[in-house]
Amino acid sequence: MNKLKGLIIYVLAFFVIFASFKIPEILFNIKTSNIEMAIYEKEKFKNAIDVEAEKIYLVKAIHDIESEESIIQISSSEVTGKYILVEGQGETAEGLNKAYKELLKLQEYSIVKGVEENDKYNCVYGIAYRTYRKGNKEYWVNGTWINYEDKKYDFGVEVKTGKILDITISKDILNNQISKEELMKNYVKYLDLYIIDDWRFENNILKSEKAKLYVSLLESEEKYILGIRTLTDNLIK
């Protein structure tokens, strides 16, 4: 009986000692897990589009267009002829005129220069019609190019807003009388996105963490590419 009692006491003592080592470890693991979850939720929240910014159609459209989940369909056509760039009749002429008027708007915002209102030129005008589908949402972007004389414009227009989301032009067309920062801010104003109040110029890009978007101006030997894209994790910091 005494041996049994001693064995029970020994077993209980063993469990008490074992628990004294393991319980702190278990509690530490639980706490660590909670901290990791909190960090994950914080990062998840950090990388989400601001609720108010997401309500802006163009912000949501750009994110959906660039999403890996989007399904893309492309069709294209090219026509050559003599067109009045701000007037004209017929579907082709109207499409050309709408596109050219967006270039005029970029000039109004001091982004490009040398775009004349009443030019009449033999020009090459083409469109690649791009359709993006994400879930039940559908977006259209017309990849447009206009070539006349020595002027060449290549740009993408979001159809619903009519806004140019990216443009490739020769260096003599970009307005170089203002700073890169001011030019990018003018572009954001043209897009009607300056209502988002956290645009910040840093490392040669203009970015908004609320909208998770950034504007960049890329340069090659002969051209500039101006556009707005979704902000990735490595550009947030």
Phi, psi and omega in degrees: 000315179296325178294319179296318180296319179295322179296319180297315179299319180297314180297316179297318179298320179298315180294324178296315180294317179299316181295325182297334178271320188277324184300313177302322179295317179297314179297321179297317179296321178296316180297315179300317179299318179295320179295316179298320178296320180295319178296317179300314180296322179295314179296321179298317178293320181299321185274000179275151176291139176303139185304314182292321180295323182293338179288342179283123187306312186294327177298310180296321181297315180298317179295318180291321180297320183271357181295142177294342181277350182288141174259129186247135172236135184231134171221149185220162176206153178224134180230148179233134179178182179263121183230147169274121194289341178238009176217175177133163181235159182097158185298317181295313181297320180295319178297318178297316182295320178297317180296318182292325178296329175293326175295322176297323178294321176299325178291322177300328179269014176060037179261317176238171179219163176080012177270114185260145188287326188237036177291144174233109184223153164287120185225158171260127182230127181219158179222136167251113183277117181246127177247129179245129178237127174226111185063233178263010179263144179223135181229150179237131175232122178267111173282111191242141171226139178231121178238121174207143186050232179259012183258131180227128179235134177225115187208161179247130183246123172284120194295317185297316180270339184078007186275145176278117183270340176200150180211137176245122184219160175289159188296332182284348181271328180293141178286108181259016180272352179236166181289162178300319180298314180294321179298316180294320178295322176296323178295318177297322177295318177302322180283356183062033180249005181286353175296334173286124197265011184242025177297130183221131179272122184203133179054041176068017172230157175251119188229154175234118178285333177294315181273347185055047179228156173215152177252134178230155175232103181266147185231133171243190181296327186241343190226163169242146173235116179250133180193170178240135185223171176282144183276120180270167185303321185286349177261351182289322186285000000 
